[in-house]
Amino acid sequence: MHVRPTRRVHAAIRTAATLVLAAALCRDAGAQTRANPVRIAVDGTDWARRILHAQLTFPAHPGPLTLYFPKWIPGTHRPEGNIADLAGLYFRADGRPIAWVRDTLDYFTFHCDVPAGARTLEVRLDALNVPATRDLGFFEWNSLVLYPAGTPVSQLWYRASVKLPPGWTSATALDSTGGSAAVTEYAATTLEMLVDSPVVAGAHVRRLDLGRLRGAPVDAAVYCSSPGGLEFKPDFETQLEGIVRAADTLFAARHFDRYRFLLGLGDLPGDLTLEHHQSHLYQAEERDVVDRGSVPIALNNLGHEFTHSWCGKYRRPVGLAFRDYQHPENSELLWVYEGLDQYLGYVMNGRSGLYPEESARLQFIRNAASMTSRSGRAWRPLRDTAIDSGPLRDASSAWSYWRRSQDYYIEGALIWLEADCVIRRLSQGRKSLDDFCRLFLGGGVNTGPMVNPYSEADVVAALTAIQPYDWQRFLDERVDVINIGGPARALEASGWRPAFSDTLNEYERAIDALSKGGSNLTYSLGLSLRGDGTIDDVRPDGPAGKAGVGPGMKLLGVAGKVYSKAALVEALKAGRTSRRPLELLVAWGDQYRVFTVDYHGGPRYAAAERIKGQPDYLSRILHVKPVE
């Protein structure tokens, strides 16, 4: 049955003024209470085909109603609501079809006219292309909900249920109230916490009890596309327990009622790893836990996502503290939100034993070398990469050295490393950034999930309370000033400096293996390659960039031989004793070209060098054996 939109519905979207009026009129219609929440029933029986069906039942009152589909998703720092995969949208009032129209100025907004006498509004929709395989899937509630305009999401109540395919189980941070073998029902919660509680499900799961943190239980649900991917050794559980213990000691408080590591191991589309108050989604390949080496690069961010519960969820920049999911975010403080958390993630990798000692240090050392090589540092300050976070997340890797990327992560981590070293030096070892974390992120009181917003001035005040210093100037010089040598200086404050070797160390070998045949030649030719020889990125001020090589070209030959990774390395080694430039044969469009690159430095990979006579703060920070 086709239902034509009424004139009243069309009129509600003709001007911005009527849009605001419609939002105001619908506040009573959307004021769901805990006792009378929106009901959302998700049917996942079609999950293997990557389709989820949802039915939402709203308590409703007659009149114009504006409903939003979430646009700005917390943690993604951009308008990433997956509206393109919304399908099968039907509205019914007390079971009778009614018309809806999409807003002509904002396609995440829908309008309808609830008829007189109606007590419920039912909305049915489908979410397409959800991440799934035959035996594994994720979903996030923001892909399945609509919500009324005019009320903060922290005051809108929803009660959810999920029907799973036969043989599947699920895990989430939501409180289960039971149900049946096929349907899991959850307690009523706010829309804010519903969207903050993703679901992972599948046929193969292994559950791990990771103990308690300040009285709150912490566990892990590891789902995999096959049973074989769950046959990991007990040391993985021990390492996760180590992350939990390290966080307990670091923050001395928690801001969750329970916490759940949600791991999905399988060939799932997209990057699904994302932080939440009481859980985090973590995506890896099917055998990344079973086959992990001594440096598990694929699991590098487990600590990072966990510490986001304190840094990013509980303490959050005021520009990222949201009323709803429709309004733009101010991301300029991501060098704290993500940069400090990146630092803490590296610290967790060392303190938990997830990484061996040398590799724990090399996280910082390699990134100092990488950030120093960013040509874009000559024109772009770090804060600008945070403000421009959304576009940079979608940007290609081509010319990222010149454009800069989301550098607020790893350069931010180096700023916080330097701040830690400054505190240790000025206090003669009596204080450290751990004290700042206990004050600023822990807060000294255990709470459930909540948001405590902060400004940059609050950051400076907390640092000053731990160690008097001109912290505003310290931060200004590193965040807002064009600063070519900043990353190297930050590392040197810790007692180390970047060095270069012609062989890969254990940490570099692990990263190299993750590239699936690619090559990182940043510190030699000034380029990076994919596994098939396609040039992924080029430093414009590097040897290859000066010779005219650019991203997108495909390397076919090197020094007169057919290209292979081994042939390129051998040519670089031979170039040390040869005055002849290195010849690179590339395919570019429908043409072949030969570039001559005047480089004779051999292979160069990031390594570490201890600065004699300076304290080894880096090892102390990571709680590993100092190197003298």
C-alpha positions as CSV (number, residue, x, y, z in Angstrom):
1,M,0.0,0.0,0.0
2,H,1.4,3.4,-1.0
3,V,0.7,6.2,1.4
4,R,1.0,9.8,0.1
5,P,2.6,12.4,2.3
6,T,0.1,14.9,3.6
7,R,0.4,18.7,2.9
8,R,1.1,19.1,6.6
9,V,4.1,16.8,6.4
10,H,5.5,18.5,3.3
11,A,5.0,21.9,5.0
12,A,7.1,20.8,8.0
13,I,10.3,20.7,5.9
14,R,10.0,23.7,3.6
15,T,12.0,26.1,5.8
16,A,14.5,26.0,8.6
17,A,11.9,27.8,10.8
18,T,9.3,25.0,10.4
19,L,12.0,22.4,11.0
20,V,12.8,24.0,14.4
21,L,9.1,24.2,15.1
22,A,8.5,20.6,14.3
23,A,11.3,19.6,16.6
24,A,9.8,21.6,19.4
25,L,6.3,20.3,18.9
26,C,7.5,16.7,19.0
27,R,9.3,16.8,22.4
28,D,6.3,15.4,24.2
29,A,6.0,12.7,21.6
30,G,9.6,11.7,22.1
31,A,9.9,12.0,25.8
32,Q,10.2,8.3,26.5
33,T,10.7,7.3,30.1
34,R,12.4,4.3,31.7
35,A,8.9,2.9,32.4
36,N,7.6,3.6,28.9
37,P,10.7,3.2,26.6
38,V,11.0,2.8,22.8
39,R,11.0,-0.9,22.0
40,I,13.5,-2.0,19.5
41,A,13.5,-5.6,18.3
42,V,16.4,-6.7,16.0
43,D,16.0,-9.8,13.9
44,G,19.4,-11.2,13.1
45,T,18.3,-14.4,11.4
46,D,19.4,-13.0,8.0
47,W,22.8,-11.9,9.5
48,A,24.8,-14.2,7.3
49,R,23.5,-12.3,4.2
50,R,24.7,-9.1,6.0
51,I,21.1,-7.9,6.6
52,L,19.5,-7.0,9.9
53,H,15.8,-6.2,10.4
54,A,14.6,-3.9,13.1
55,Q,11.2,-2.8,14.5
56,L,10.9,0.2,16.7
57,T,7.8,1.0,18.7
58,F,7.5,4.6,20.0
59,P,5.1,5.9,22.5
60,A,3.5,8.7,20.4
61,H,1.1,11.6,20.5
62,P,-0.7,13.2,17.6
63,G,1.0,15.9,15.5
64,P,4.2,16.6,13.6
65,L,7.1,14.3,14.5
66,T,10.7,14.6,13.5
67,L,12.9,11.6,13.8
68,Y,16.7,11.5,13.4
69,F,19.0,8.7,12.1
70,P,22.3,9.1,14.0
71,K,24.9,11.1,12.0
72,W,27.9,12.0,14.2
73,I,28.9,8.7,15.9
74,P,31.0,9.1,19.1
75,G,34.6,7.9,18.7
76,T,34.6,8.2,14.9
77,H,35.1,12.0,15.0
78,R,33.2,12.6,11.8
79,P,29.6,12.3,10.4
80,E,29.8,8.5,9.8
81,G,26.2,7.4,10.3
82,N,25.6,4.7,7.7
83,I,22.4,6.2,6.1
84,A,23.2,4.8,2.7
85,D,22.5,1.2,3.9
86,L,19.2,2.1,5.5
87,A,16.4,0.3,3.6
88,G,12.8,-1.0,4.0
89,L,11.6,2.0,6.0
90,Y,7.9,1.9,6.9
91,F,5.9,3.9,9.4
92,R,2.7,2.8,11.1
93,A,0.5,4.5,13.7
94,D,-1.5,1.9,15.8
95,G,-0.9,-0.6,13.0
96,R,-2.1,1.6,10.2
97,P,0.4,2.9,7.5
98,I,1.3,6.6,7.5
99,A,3.5,8.6,5.2
100,W,7.0,9.9,5.9
101,V,9.3,12.3,4.0
102,R,13.0,12.9,4.3
103,D,14.2,16.4,5.1
104,T,15.4,18.1,1.9
105,L,18.3,19.8,3.7
106,D,19.4,17.0,6.0
107,Y,19.0,13.4,4.6
108,F,19.5,12.0,8.2
109,T,16.2,13.6,9.2
110,F,12.6,12.2,8.6
111,H,9.2,13.8,9.2
112,C,5.8,12.3,9.6
113,D,2.4,13.4,10.9
114,V,1.0,11.2,13.7
115,P,-2.8,11.0,13.3
116,A,-5.2,11.9,16.1
117,G,-5.9,9.2,18.6
118,A,-2.7,7.2,17.8
119,R,-0.9,5.9,20.9
120,T,2.1,4.1,19.2
121,L,4.3,4.7,16.2
122,E,5.9,1.7,14.7
123,V,8.9,2.0,12.5
124,R,10.4,-0.9,10.5
125,L,13.8,-0.7,8.8
126,D,16.6,-2.8,7.5
127,A,20.3,-2.3,7.9
128,L,22.2,-3.6,4.8
129,N,25.8,-4.7,4.5
130,V,26.4,-5.1,8.2
131,P,29.7,-6.7,9.0
132,A,29.3,-10.5,8.9
133,T,30.5,-13.8,7.7
134,R,28.6,-17.1,7.9
135,D,29.6,-17.6,11.5
136,L,30.5,-14.2,12.9
137,G,29.0,-10.7,12.9
138,F,29.0,-7.3,14.6
139,F,26.4,-4.6,14.7
140,E,26.2,-1.1,16.3
141,W,22.8,0.2,17.3
142,N,23.2,3.5,15.6
143,S,22.7,1.7,12.3
144,L,19.3,0.5,13.5
145,V,17.7,3.3,15.4
146,L,15.7,6.5,14.8
147,Y,15.1,8.9,17.7
148,P,12.9,12.0,18.2
149,A,14.3,15.5,17.9
150,G,14.3,17.9,20.8
151,T,15.4,15.6,23.7
152,P,19.0,14.8,24.7
153,V,20.0,11.2,23.9
154,S,20.9,10.8,27.6
155,Q,17.2,11.2,28.4
156,L,15.7,9.0,25.7
157,W,15.0,5.4,26.9
158,Y,15.1,2.3,24.8
159,R,14.5,-1.4,25.5
160,A,16.1,-3.8,23.1
161,S,16.0,-7.4,22.1
162,V,18.0,-9.4,19.5
163,K,17.0,-12.6,17.7
164,L,20.1,-14.6,16.6
165,P,20.6,-17.2,13.9
166,P,20.4,-20.8,15.1
167,G,23.5,-21.9,17.0
168,W,24.7,-18.3,17.6
169,T,25.4,-16.5,20.9
170,S,26.1,-12.8,21.5
171,A,28.0,-10.5,23.8
172,T,27.5,-6.9,24.7
173,A,27.9,-4.5,27.6
174,L,24.1,-4.3,28.0
175,D,22.3,-5.9,30.9
176,S,20.4,-9.0,29.8
177,T,17.0,-9.7,31.3
178,G,16.7,-13.2,29.9
179,G,14.5,-14.1,27.0
180,S,14.5,-17.4,25.1
181,A,17.1,-19.6,23.4
182,A,16.6,-17.6,20.2
183,V,15.9,-14.1,21.6
184,T,18.0,-12.1,24.1
185,E,16.2,-9.3,25.9
186,Y,18.0,-6.4,27.5
187,A,17.1,-4.0,30.3
188,A,15.9,-0.5,29.4
189,T,18.7,1.9,28.9
190,T,19.3,5.4,27.5
191,L,19.9,5.8,23.8
192,E,23.3,7.2,24.7
193,M,24.2,3.9,26.4
194,L,22.5,1.8,23.8
195,V,24.6,3.3,21.0
196,D,27.6,2.9,23.2
197,S,27.0,-0.9,23.6
198,P,27.7,-2.7,20.3
199,V,26.9,-6.4,19.8
200,V,29.2,-9.1,18.6
201,A,27.8,-12.6,17.9
202,G,28.6,-15.8,16.2
203,A,28.7,-19.6,16.3
204,H,32.2,-19.9,17.9
205,V,33.1,-18.1,21.1
206,R,35.6,-18.3,23.9
207,R,35.0,-16.3,27.1
208,L,37.7,-15.2,29.5
209,D,37.4,-13.9,33.0
210,L,39.9,-11.1,33.5
211,G,39.3,-10.4,37.1
212,R,38.0,-7.2,38.7
213,L,39.1,-3.6,38.6
214,R,38.2,-1.6,41.6
215,G,35.3,-4.1,42.3
216,A,33.9,-4.1,38.8
217,P,34.1,-7.4,36.7
218,V,36.2,-7.4,33.5
219,D,36.0,-10.1,30.9
220,A,36.5,-10.9,27.3
221,A,34.3,-12.5,24.6
222,V,36.4,-13.7,21.7
223,Y,34.4,-14.7,18.7
224,C,35.9,-16.3,15.6
225,S,34.9,-17.4,12.2
226,S,36.2,-20.9,13.0
227,P,36.9,-22.9,16.2
228,G,40.6,-23.1,15.2
229,G,41.1,-19.4,15.7
230,L,40.1,-19.8,19.4
231,E,42.7,-22.4,20.3
232,F,45.1,-19.8,21.6
233,K,47.5,-20.4,24.5
234,P,46.8,-19.3,28.1
235,D,49.4,-16.6,27.9
236,F,47.0,-14.4,25.8
237,E,44.6,-14.4,28.7
238,T,47.5,-13.6,31.1
239,Q,48.4,-10.6,28.9
240,L,44.9,-9.3,28.9
241,E,44.9,-9.7,32.7
242,G,48.1,-7.7,32.7
243,I,46.5,-4.8,30.8
244,V,43.6,-4.8,33.4
245,R,46.0,-4.8,36.3
246,A,48.2,-2.1,34.8
247,A,45.1,0.1,34.2
248,D,44.0,-0.5,37.8
249,T,47.3,0.7,39.1
250,L,47.6,3.7,36.7
251,F,44.1,5.2,37.2
252,A,43.3,4.0,40.7
253,A,39.6,4.4,39.9
254,R,37.1,3.1,37.3
255,H,34.1,4.6,35.4
256,F,32.2,1.5,34.4
257,D,29.9,-1.0,36.2
258,R,31.5,-3.8,34.2
259,Y,33.9,-4.0,31.2
260,R,34.0,-6.4,28.3
261,F,36.6,-6.8,25.6
262,L,34.7,-7.7,22.4
263,L,37.0,-9.4,19.9
264,G,35.9,-10.5,16.5
265,L,38.4,-12.7,14.6
266,G,37.5,-13.1,10.9
267,D,37.5,-11.6,7.4
268,L,35.0,-8.8,8.2
269,P,34.7,-5.7,6.0
270,G,35.8,-2.4,7.2
271,D,37.6,-1.2,10.3
272,L,35.3,-2.0,13.2
273,T,37.6,-1.3,16.2
274,L,36.0,1.4,18.4
275,E,36.0,2.4,22.0
276,H,33.1,2.6,24.4
277,H,32.4,3.2,28.1
278,Q,32.0,-0.4,29.1
279,S,33.4,-2.3,26.2
280,H,35.3,-2.0,23.0
281,L,35.0,-3.6,19.6
282,Y,38.2,-5.1,18.3
283,Q,38.6,-6.6,14.9
284,A,41.4,-8.8,13.8
285,E,42.0,-11.6,11.3
286,E,40.9,-15.2,12.0
287,R,44.2,-16.5,13.4
288,D,45.8,-13.3,14.7
289,V,45.6,-14.5,18.3
290,V,46.5,-18.1,17.7
291,D,49.5,-17.3,15.4
292,R,50.7,-14.1,17.1
293,G,54.4,-13.8,17.4
294,S,56.4,-12.3,20.2
295,V,55.4,-8.8,18.9
296,P,51.6,-9.1,18.2
297,I,51.2,-6.0,16.0
298,A,47.7,-6.9,15.0
299,L,46.7,-6.7,18.7
300,N,48.6,-3.5,19.3
301,N,45.6,-1.4,20.2
302,L,44.0,-3.7,22.9
303,G,45.3,-1.5,25.7
304,H,44.6,1.7,23.7
305,E,40.9,0.9,23.4
306,F,40.6,-0.2,27.0
307,T,42.2,3.0,28.4
308,H,39.7,5.0,26.3
309,S,37.1,4.2,29.0
310,W,39.0,6.8,31.1
311,C,40.5,8.9,28.3
312,G,37.9,9.8,25.8
313,K,34.7,8.4,27.3
314,Y,34.8,9.5,31.0
315,R,37.0,12.5,30.4
316,R,36.2,14.0,27.0
317,P,36.9,17.4,25.4
318,V,34.0,19.7,25.8
319,G,33.7,20.0,22.0
320,L,33.1,16.2,21.8
321,A,30.5,16.1,24.6
322,F,27.3,15.7,22.6
323,R,23.6,16.4,23.2
324,D,22.5,14.3,20.3
325,Y,24.1,12.7,17.2
326,Q,23.2,15.4,14.7
327,H,25.5,18.3,15.5
328,P,29.1,18.8,14.4
329,E,31.9,18.1,16.8
330,N,34.9,20.3,17.6
331,S,37.8,17.9,17.4
332,E,40.7,20.3,18.1
333,L,41.7,18.5,21.3
334,L,42.1,15.1,19.8
335,W,45.8,15.4,20.6
336,V,44.6,14.8,24.1
337,Y,41.7,12.4,23.5
338,E,43.6,10.2,21.0
339,G,47.2,11.4,21.6
340,L,47.2,10.8,25.3
341,D,45.4,7.5,24.8
342,Q,47.9,6.4,22.2
343,Y,50.6,7.1,24.8
344,L,48.7,5.1,27.4
345,G,48.2,2.2,24.9
346,Y,51.9,2.0,24.3
347,V,52.5,2.1,28.0
348,M,50.0,-0.8,28.5
349,N,51.8,-2.9,25.9
350,G,55.0,-2.6,27.9
351,R,53.6,-2.9,31.5
352,S,51.3,-5.8,30.7
353,G,54.0,-7.9,29.0
354,L,52.1,-8.0,25.7
355,Y,55.3,-6.6,24.0
356,P,58.9,-7.6,24.8
357,E,61.1,-4.9,26.2
358,E,62.9,-3.7,23.0
359,S,59.7,-3.6,21.1
360,A,57.9,-1.7,23.8
361,R,60.5,1.0,23.5
362,L,60.5,0.9,19.7
363,Q,56.8,1.9,19.6
364,F,58.0,5.4,20.5
365,I,61.3,5.3,18.7
366,R,59.9,4.3,15.4
367,N,57.1,6.8,15.6
368,A,59.6,9.6,16.4
369,A,61.5,8.7,13.2
370,S,58.2,8.5,11.2
371,M,56.9,11.9,12.4
372,T,60.2,13.6,11.8
373,S,60.1,12.4,8.2
374,R,56.7,14.1,7.6
375,S,57.3,16.8,5.0
376,G,54.0,18.4,5.9
377,R,55.4,19.4,9.2
378,A,56.9,22.4,7.3
379,W,53.5,23.9,6.8
380,R,50.9,22.3,9.0
381,P,50.8,22.4,12.9
382,L,49.6,19.4,14.8
383,R,46.3,21.0,16.0
384,D,45.2,21.4,12.4
385,T,45.4,17.7,11.8
386,A,43.0,17.3,14.8
387,I,40.6,19.9,13.5
388,D,40.7,18.2,10.1
389,S,40.2,14.8,11.6
390,G,37.2,13.7,9.6
391,P,38.6,14.4,6.1
392,L,42.0,12.9,7.1
393,R,40.3,9.7,8.1
394,D,38.9,9.3,4.6
395,A,42.0,10.5,2.8
396,S,44.0,8.2,0.6
397,S,47.6,7.3,1.6
398,A,49.0,9.0,-1.5
399,W,51.1,12.1,-0.6
400,S,50.3,11.7,3.1
401,Y,53.9,12.6,4.0
402,W,53.2,16.1,2.5
403,R,49.6,16.4,3.4
404,R,50.1,14.9,6.9
405,S,47.7,12.3,8.3
406,Q,46.0,11.8,11.6
407,D,49.3,12.7,13.3
408,Y,47.5,13.7,16.5
409,Y,47.7,10.0,17.4
410,I,51.4,9.2,17.3
411,E,52.8,12.7,17.5
412,G,50.4,13.3,20.3
413,A,51.8,10.3,22.1
414,L,55.3,11.7,21.8
415,I,54.1,15.0,23.3
416,W,52.8,13.1,26.3
417,L,56.0,11.1,26.5
418,E,58.0,14.3,26.7
419,A,55.6,15.7,29.3
420,D,56.1,12.6,31.4
421,C,59.9,13.1,31.2
422,V,59.7,16.7,32.2
423,I,57.7,15.8,35.3
424,R,60.1,13.1,36.2
425,R,63.1,15.4,35.7
426,L,61.7,18.4,37.6
427,S,60.4,16.3,40.5
428,Q,63.7,14.3,40.6
429,G,61.7,11.1,40.0
430,R,59.1,11.7,42.7
431,K,56.3,12.3,40.3
432,S,55.3,11.2,36.8
433,L,52.5,11.4,34.3
434,D,50.9,8.5,36.2
435,D,50.1,11.1,38.9
436,F,48.4,13.3,36.2
437,C,46.4,10.3,35.0
438,R,45.2,9.4,38.5
439,L,44.1,13.0,39.0
440,F,42.8,14.0,35.6
441,L,41.4,10.6,34.3
442,G,40.9,8.6,37.5
443,G,39.4,11.4,39.6
444,G,39.8,9.4,42.8
445,V,36.2,8.1,42.8
446,N,34.7,5.0,41.2
447,T,31.6,5.7,39.1
448,G,29.5,4.1,36.5
449,P,29.5,5.4,32.9
450,M,29.5,9.2,32.8
451,V,31.0,12.1,30.9
452,N,33.2,14.7,32.6
453,P,34.1,17.3,29.9
454,Y,37.3,19.3,29.9
455,S,38.9,22.3,28.2
456,E,42.5,22.8,27.3
457,A,42.8,25.1,30.4
458,D,41.7,22.1,32.5
459,V,44.5,20.0,31.1
460,V,47.0,22.8,31.9
461,A,45.7,23.2,35.4
462,A,45.9,19.5,36.1
463,L,49.5,19.3,34.8
464,T,50.4,22.3,37.0
465,A,48.9,20.7,40.0
466,I,51.2,17.7,39.6
467,Q,54.3,19.7,38.7
468,P,54.6,23.5,38.5
469,Y,55.8,24.5,35.0
470,D,54.8,26.7,32.1
471,W,52.7,23.9,30.6
472,Q,50.7,26.3,28.4
473,R,53.8,27.3,26.6
474,F,55.0,23.7,26.4
475,L,51.8,22.7,24.7
476,D,51.6,25.7,22.5
477,E,55.1,25.1,21.1
478,R,54.2,21.5,20.2
479,V,50.6,21.7,19.1
480,D,50.3,25.1,17.4
481,V,53.8,26.0,16.2
482,I,55.4,24.7,13.0
483,N,57.9,22.4,14.6
484,I,60.2,20.3,12.4
485,G,62.3,18.6,15.0
486,G,59.7,18.2,17.8
487,P,59.3,14.4,17.7
488,A,63.0,13.7,17.9
489,R,63.4,16.2,20.8
490,A,60.5,14.4,22.6
491,L,62.2,11.1,22.3
492,E,65.6,12.5,23.4
493,A,64.0,13.7,26.6
494,S,63.4,10.1,27.4
495,G,67.1,9.1,27.0
496,W,66.8,7.7,23.5
497,R,67.2,8.8,19.9
498,P,66.2,7.3,16.6
499,A,69.0,5.4,14.8
500,F,68.9,3.4,11.6
501,S,70.0,-0.1,10.7
502,D,70.3,-2.0,7.5
503,T,68.5,-5.0,9.0
504,L,65.0,-5.3,10.4
505,N,64.7,-5.7,14.2
506,E,62.0,-7.9,15.7
507,Y,59.5,-5.0,16.0
508,E,60.1,-3.9,12.4
509,R,59.8,-7.5,11.1
510,A,56.4,-7.8,12.8
511,I,55.2,-4.6,11.1
512,D,56.7,-5.7,7.8
513,A,54.9,-9.1,8.0
514,L,51.6,-7.2,8.5
515,S,52.1,-5.3,5.3
516,K,51.6,-8.6,3.3
517,G,54.5,-8.1,1.0
518,G,54.8,-4.4,1.1
519,S,57.9,-2.4,1.9
520,N,58.5,0.6,4.1
521,L,61.5,2.5,2.5
522,T,60.7,5.8,4.2
523,Y,64.2,6.3,5.5
524,S,66.0,5.3,2.4
525,L,64.3,5.9,-1.0
526,G,61.5,7.9,0.7
527,L,58.6,5.8,-0.4
528,S,56.4,2.9,0.6
529,L,55.2,0.0,-1.6
530,R,52.3,-2.3,-1.6
531,G,52.8,-6.1,-2.0
532,D,52.2,-5.9,-5.7
533,G,54.9,-3.2,-6.2
534,T,52.4,-0.3,-6.4
535,I,53.9,2.8,-4.9
536,D,51.7,3.8,-2.0
537,D,53.2,7.0,-0.9
538,V,56.3,9.2,-1.6
539,R,58.1,11.8,0.5
540,P,58.4,14.8,-1.8
541,D,61.7,15.7,-0.2
542,G,63.1,12.1,-0.4
543,P,65.4,10.7,-3.1
544,A,62.6,9.1,-5.1
545,G,60.4,12.1,-4.8
546,K,63.1,14.4,-6.0
547,A,63.6,12.1,-9.0
548,G,59.9,12.5,-10.0
549,V,58.5,9.2,-8.6
550,G,54.9,9.5,-7.4
551,P,52.1,7.5,-5.7
552,G,50.1,5.1,-7.9
553,M,53.1,4.2,-10.1
554,K,53.9,0.5,-10.2
555,L,57.4,-0.7,-9.8
556,L,58.3,-3.3,-12.4
557,G,62.1,-3.4,-12.4
558,V,65.0,-2.3,-10.3
559,A,68.7,-2.0,-11.4
560,G,68.0,-4.0,-14.5
561,K,66.2,-6.8,-12.8
562,V,62.5,-7.7,-12.5
563,Y,61.1,-6.2,-9.3
564,S,60.9,-8.2,-6.2
565,K,61.2,-7.2,-2.6
566,A,64.5,-9.0,-2.3
567,A,65.8,-7.6,-5.6
568,L,65.1,-4.0,-4.3
569,V,66.9,-4.6,-1.0
570,E,70.0,-6.1,-2.8
571,A,70.0,-3.1,-5.2
572,L,70.0,-0.7,-2.2
573,K,72.9,-2.6,-0.6
574,A,74.9,-2.6,-3.9
575,G,74.3,1.2,-4.2
576,R,76.5,1.9,-1.2
577,T,79.7,1.1,-3.2
578,S,78.5,2.3,-6.6
579,R,78.4,5.8,-8.0
580,R,75.7,4.9,-10.4
581,P,72.2,6.1,-9.5
582,L,69.5,3.5,-8.9
583,E,67.3,2.9,-11.9
584,L,63.6,2.2,-11.3
585,L,61.3,0.9,-14.1
586,V,57.7,1.8,-13.5
587,A,54.4,1.5,-15.2
588,W,52.4,4.7,-15.1
589,G,49.0,4.6,-16.9
590,D,49.7,3.1,-20.4
591,Q,53.4,4.0,-20.4
592,Y,56.7,2.7,-19.0
593,R,59.2,5.1,-17.5
594,V,62.6,4.8,-16.0
595,F,63.6,7.0,-13.1
596,T,67.2,7.5,-11.9
597,V,67.4,7.9,-8.1
598,D,70.6,9.3,-6.7
599,Y,70.7,7.4,-3.5
600,H,73.6,5.4,-2.0
601,G,72.7,5.0,1.7
602,G,71.6,1.4,1.5
603,P,68.6,0.0,3.3
604,R,67.6,2.0,6.4
605,Y,65.2,0.8,9.1
606,A,64.2,2.5,12.3
607,A,66.3,1.4,15.3
608,A,67.1,2.7,18.8
609,E,70.1,4.3,20.3
610,R,70.7,5.1,23.9
611,I,71.9,8.6,24.8
612,K,74.7,8.1,27.2
613,G,74.7,10.1,30.4
614,Q,70.9,10.7,30.4
615,P,68.4,8.9,32.6
616,D,66.5,6.1,30.8
617,Y,63.1,7.5,31.5
618,L,61.5,5.5,28.6
619,S,62.3,2.2,30.2
620,R,61.1,3.4,33.6
621,I,57.8,4.6,32.0
622,L,57.3,1.2,30.4
623,H,58.4,-0.7,33.6
624,V,61.1,-2.6,31.6
625,K,64.7,-3.1,32.4
626,P,66.7,0.2,31.9
627,V,69.5,0.2,29.4
628,E,72.8,1.9,30.4
